[in-house]
Amino acid sequence: MKTSRTTEFVLGLLGGIFGFVTGFLGLVLSAFADLGSSVVWIFILAIAGIVGSVVVKSKAKLGGWIMLVSGIGILIASSIFGLLSAVLLVIGGLMALIRKDK
């Protein structure tokens, strides 16, 4: 019997959405500072987080690793601005890796 991965899915989806918000915030702030390449990385990692949240429904370990890596990457690329997104993605990724199927 498969375990429902709805919690991991929702956490990853919200983390990816907040990652996009972080990216747009970085895009606005790039008018004041040179943040060009990190904004691109934030958008790429936010997309990866959303992909990981979708994958977690069928392949929990793979989706968990994708969400974990994208959460850590967003935190590195965006500093404190991506903290909420990173926390949601890391928690969802760890839950997907740690929880066992019934």
C-alpha positions in Angstrom: 0.0 0.0 0.0 1.4 3.4 -1.0 1.7 6.2 1.4 -0.1 9.4 0.5 2.5 12.1 -0.3 0.1 15.0 -0.3 1.9 16.9 2.5 5.2 16.7 0.6 3.5 17.7 -2.6 1.9 20.8 -1.0 5.1 21.8 0.8 7.1 21.5 -2.4 4.5 23.4 -4.5 4.3 26.2 -1.9 8.1 26.3 -1.7 8.3 26.6 -5.5 5.7 29.3 -5.6 7.5 31.3 -2.9 10.7 30.7 -4.9 9.1 32.5 -7.8 8.1 35.4 -5.5 11.7 35.5 -4.3 12.9 35.6 -7.9 10.6 38.5 -8.7 11.8 40.3 -5.6 15.3 39.7 -6.7 14.4 41.0 -10.2 13.0 44.2 -8.7 16.0 44.6 -6.4 18.4 44.0 -9.3 17.6 47.6 -10.4 19.5 48.7 -7.3 22.2 46.0 -7.2 23.8 43.6 -9.7 21.9 40.3 -9.0 21.5 39.1 -12.6 22.8 35.5 -12.5 21.4 34.7 -9.0 17.9 35.7 -10.1 18.1 33.3 -13.0 19.3 30.5 -10.7 16.4 31.3 -8.3 13.9 30.9 -11.1 15.5 27.6 -12.3 15.6 26.2 -8.8 12.0 27.2 -8.1 10.9 25.4 -11.3 13.0 22.4 -10.1 11.2 22.5 -6.7 7.8 22.4 -8.4 9.0 19.5 -10.6 10.2 17.7 -7.5 6.8 18.2 -5.8 5.1 16.6 -8.8 7.6 13.8 -9.0 7.2 13.0 -5.3 3.8 11.5 -5.9 5.2 8.6 -8.0 8.9 8.5 -7.0 9.3 9.7 -3.5 13.1 9.5 -3.1 13.8 11.2 -6.4 11.3 14.0 -5.7 12.7 14.4 -2.2 16.2 14.9 -3.5 15.1 17.4 -6.1 13.2 19.4 -3.5 16.1 19.2 -1.0 18.7 20.4 -3.5 16.5 23.2 -4.9 15.7 24.4 -1.4 19.4 24.6 -0.4 20.2 26.2 -3.8 17.5 28.9 -3.4 18.8 29.7 0.1 22.4 30.0 -1.3 21.4 32.1 -4.3 19.0 34.4 -2.6 20.4 34.7 1.0 17.7 35.6 3.5 15.1 36.5 0.9 14.6 32.9 0.0 14.4 31.6 3.6 10.6 30.7 3.5 10.9 29.0 0.2 14.0 27.1 1.3 12.5 25.9 4.5 9.3 24.6 2.8 11.3 22.8 0.1 13.8 21.3 2.6 11.1 20.1 5.0 9.1 18.6 2.1 12.2 17.0 0.7 13.3 15.5 4.0 9.8 14.2 4.7 9.8 12.5 1.3 13.2 10.9 2.0 12.5 9.8 5.6 8.8 8.6 5.4 8.4 4.9 4.6 5.7 3.4 2.5 3.0 1.4 4.3 
